[in-house]
Structures are given as C-alpha cells and as structure tokens.
Amino acid sequence: MYSSAIYCAAICALLSTACARPEADNVGTSGKSSPASSIAEAPPLQGTEGPADYRTRAEALQVRLVPGAPIPEVRRDAESLLALGVSLVPGFVERHPQCQAYLEAAIKVQGEWPRLDLASIERDYHHDGALPTPDNAGVCYHMKDLVVHPATVLVLLAQSQPDWPKAQAEIAEVMQHAEFVGSQ
C-alpha cells in the first residue's frame, strides 16, 4: 500500500499541471433513461472519443478526487467516464470477439453500482466473481476495468466519508488499462 505522502505528492504534481476543463466535459449520464445492459445497447462513441480521450478524462477526474471536492460534480465526471468506458466496449469486442460475454456481464455494473458496496464490487467485478471466464482473459480484463474502476469510484463517493486516496488510486490504475486498450 502506498503511503499518504506518496498520494499527496502525486496530487500536488497533478494539481500543478492541471488545465481547466471546458464545461462540455462535465456532462454526466444522469439524463439517460437506463444504462446499457448489453453491448448492443451501449451508447455510440461521441465524435472521435477513444482510449486517449478516456485517459484525458480520467486524469481530470483524478485531480478532482480530493477532500472537500463537490461530490455531485465529481460524481457526474465519474459517471461520464463510466459511460465513455461502456461506449468503447463494442469497438473492442469487434477486435476481440472472445471478450463479448465477459464484457456484456461487466457493463451491467453501470446500472448496478448504486446497490453495491465496496466488497461486492471488488469481489464481483474486480475479481470477476460475477463474470464468465473468457478465452485470453488478459486482453478482456483491461477493457473491463475501463468500466469497473469508475463504478468503484462512484461506490466510494456514495459513502458517508469517501475514501479519497482509494478513489485516486482507482483512477491512477485505470489510466494504465486505458493505455493498453488504446494499443489494441
């Protein structure tokens, strides 16, 4: 586990290089009538958004995951990142069809996260307890995490005392997964 000094140093570095985001990037998913429950229902990419855009949004979210941050605004950013992750799944499945069932099960977290506690999301989604085993799971795993990590941040934000360092770590990790997905 990393010390709080490392987290503080990382946040200070991020804050010193952070740029202001346009208001258009603050769009959440709360206006949707229902989340995607299968790959066929996943929202299409908006314009040219892809893994690089995902990483940019994740970096901006990570900077905002600090004590005292306005939780409704941070939640909208996490929901937006989750929705972007879900929107990337169909294109990924076209390149990796063996991941379809696994990722269809994984994107269900978009609708289920409000009812999950941290232990459940860890067991069922991070550790694949609720997911089928795909062939070549290593490739599928990275795409799954572009959906699961923002959902975990949402679970953390729903707690009476959010675990900000854990939320930051979730986003730091998902940025690595986004790099892998972008290289596929």
C-alpha positions as CSV (number, residue, x, y, z in Angstrom):
1,M,0.0,0.0,0.0
2,Y,1.3,3.5,-0.8
3,S,1.8,6.0,2.0
4,S,-0.3,9.1,2.2
5,A,2.9,11.1,1.4
6,I,3.1,9.5,-2.0
7,Y,-0.6,10.2,-2.6
8,C,-0.1,13.8,-1.6
9,A,3.0,14.2,-3.8
10,A,1.1,12.7,-6.7
11,I,-1.9,15.1,-6.2
12,C,0.3,18.1,-5.8
13,A,2.1,17.2,-9.1
14,L,-1.3,16.7,-10.8
15,L,-2.7,20.0,-9.5
16,S,0.3,21.9,-10.6
17,T,-0.1,20.7,-14.2
18,A,-3.9,20.5,-14.4
19,C,-5.7,22.5,-17.0
20,A,-9.3,23.8,-16.8
21,R,-11.8,21.6,-18.5
22,P,-14.4,23.0,-20.8
23,E,-17.9,22.8,-19.4
24,A,-18.9,20.4,-22.2
25,D,-16.7,17.8,-20.5
26,N,-18.8,18.0,-17.4
27,V,-21.7,16.2,-18.9
28,G,-22.9,13.2,-16.8
29,T,-25.1,10.2,-17.6
30,S,-27.8,11.1,-15.2
31,G,-30.1,12.2,-18.0
32,K,-30.2,8.7,-19.5
33,S,-33.3,6.7,-19.0
34,S,-31.4,3.4,-18.4
35,P,-27.8,2.2,-18.6
36,A,-26.7,-0.2,-21.3
37,S,-27.2,-3.8,-20.2
38,S,-25.6,-5.3,-23.3
39,I,-23.0,-4.4,-25.9
40,A,-25.7,-3.8,-28.5
41,E,-27.3,-1.2,-26.2
42,A,-24.1,0.6,-25.4
43,P,-24.1,4.2,-26.4
44,P,-22.1,5.0,-29.6
45,L,-18.9,6.9,-29.4
46,Q,-19.4,10.7,-29.4
47,G,-17.4,12.0,-32.3
48,T,-13.9,10.6,-32.1
49,E,-13.7,9.7,-28.4
50,G,-11.5,6.8,-27.7
51,P,-9.0,5.4,-25.2
52,A,-6.8,8.6,-25.4
53,D,-9.8,10.7,-24.5
54,Y,-10.7,8.3,-21.8
55,R,-7.2,8.8,-20.3
56,T,-7.6,12.6,-20.5
57,R,-10.9,12.5,-18.7
58,A,-9.5,10.1,-16.1
59,E,-6.6,12.4,-15.4
60,A,-9.0,15.3,-15.0
61,L,-11.2,13.3,-12.6
62,Q,-8.2,12.1,-10.6
63,V,-7.3,15.8,-9.9
64,R,-10.8,16.4,-8.6
65,L,-10.8,13.5,-6.2
66,V,-9.7,15.4,-3.1
67,P,-11.4,16.0,0.3
68,G,-13.8,18.9,0.1
69,A,-14.5,18.4,-3.7
70,P,-18.1,19.0,-4.6
71,I,-19.3,15.4,-4.7
72,P,-22.2,15.9,-7.1
73,E,-19.8,17.4,-9.7
74,V,-17.2,14.7,-9.2
75,R,-19.9,12.1,-9.4
76,R,-21.0,13.5,-12.8
77,D,-17.4,13.2,-14.0
78,A,-17.1,9.6,-12.8
79,E,-20.5,8.8,-14.4
80,S,-19.3,10.3,-17.7
81,L,-16.0,8.3,-17.5
82,L,-18.0,5.2,-16.9
83,A,-20.3,5.9,-19.8
84,L,-17.3,6.5,-22.1
85,G,-15.8,3.2,-21.0
86,V,-19.1,1.4,-21.8
87,S,-19.2,3.2,-25.2
88,L,-15.7,1.8,-26.0
89,V,-16.8,-1.8,-25.5
90,P,-18.5,-2.5,-28.9
91,G,-15.4,-1.5,-30.9
92,F,-13.2,-3.5,-28.6
93,V,-15.4,-6.6,-29.0
94,E,-15.2,-6.2,-32.8
95,R,-11.4,-6.6,-32.4
96,H,-11.6,-9.2,-29.6
97,P,-14.9,-11.2,-30.1
98,Q,-13.9,-13.7,-27.4
99,C,-14.5,-10.9,-24.9
100,Q,-18.2,-10.4,-25.7
101,A,-19.9,-12.4,-23.0
102,Y,-17.4,-11.2,-20.4
103,L,-17.8,-7.6,-21.3
104,E,-21.6,-7.8,-21.6
105,A,-21.6,-9.1,-18.0
106,A,-19.1,-6.4,-16.9
107,I,-21.1,-3.4,-18.3
108,K,-24.0,-4.4,-16.1
109,V,-22.1,-2.6,-13.3
110,Q,-23.2,0.7,-14.9
111,G,-26.8,0.0,-13.6
112,E,-25.8,-2.0,-10.5
113,W,-23.2,0.2,-8.8
114,P,-25.8,2.2,-6.7
115,R,-26.8,-1.1,-5.0
116,L,-23.2,-2.3,-4.5
117,D,-20.9,-1.9,-1.5
118,L,-17.1,-1.9,-1.9
119,A,-16.7,-5.5,-1.0
120,S,-19.3,-6.6,-3.6
121,I,-17.8,-4.6,-6.5
122,E,-14.3,-5.8,-5.6
123,R,-15.5,-9.5,-5.5
124,D,-17.9,-9.5,-8.4
125,Y,-16.3,-7.1,-10.9
126,H,-12.6,-6.5,-10.0
127,H,-12.0,-10.2,-9.2
128,D,-14.6,-11.5,-11.8
129,G,-16.9,-13.3,-9.3
130,A,-20.0,-12.3,-11.3
131,L,-18.3,-12.6,-14.8
132,P,-17.8,-15.6,-17.1
133,T,-14.3,-16.7,-17.9
134,P,-13.3,-15.6,-21.4
135,D,-10.6,-17.1,-23.6
136,N,-7.5,-14.9,-23.4
137,A,-8.8,-13.1,-20.3
138,G,-5.8,-10.8,-20.1
139,V,-6.9,-8.8,-23.1
140,C,-10.5,-8.6,-22.0
141,Y,-9.6,-7.7,-18.4
142,H,-8.1,-4.3,-19.5
143,M,-11.3,-3.2,-21.3
144,K,-13.5,-4.4,-18.3
145,D,-11.5,-2.2,-16.0
146,L,-12.4,0.9,-18.0
147,V,-15.9,0.3,-16.8
148,V,-15.3,-1.1,-13.4
149,H,-12.9,1.4,-11.9
150,P,-15.2,4.5,-12.5
151,A,-18.0,2.4,-11.0
152,T,-15.9,1.7,-8.0
153,V,-15.2,5.5,-7.6
154,L,-18.9,6.0,-7.7
155,V,-19.4,3.5,-4.9
156,L,-16.7,5.2,-2.9
157,L,-18.3,8.6,-3.4
158,A,-21.6,7.3,-2.2
159,Q,-20.1,6.5,1.2
160,S,-20.7,9.0,4.1
161,Q,-16.9,9.5,4.3
162,P,-15.4,8.9,0.8
163,D,-12.0,7.2,0.7
164,W,-10.4,9.8,-1.5
165,P,-6.9,8.1,-1.7
166,K,-8.6,4.8,-2.8
167,A,-10.7,6.7,-5.4
168,Q,-7.5,8.4,-6.7
169,A,-5.7,5.0,-6.8
170,E,-8.7,3.5,-8.8
171,I,-8.3,6.2,-11.4
172,A,-4.5,6.0,-11.5
173,E,-4.8,2.3,-12.2
174,V,-7.5,2.7,-14.9
175,M,-5.2,5.1,-16.8
176,Q,-2.8,2.2,-17.3
177,H,-5.6,0.0,-18.5
178,A,-6.7,2.7,-21.0
179,E,-3.1,2.8,-22.4
180,F,-3.3,-0.9,-23.0
181,V,-6.8,-0.7,-24.6
182,G,-5.5,2.1,-26.8
183,S,-2.7,-0.1,-28.1
184,Q,-5.1,-2.9,-29.1
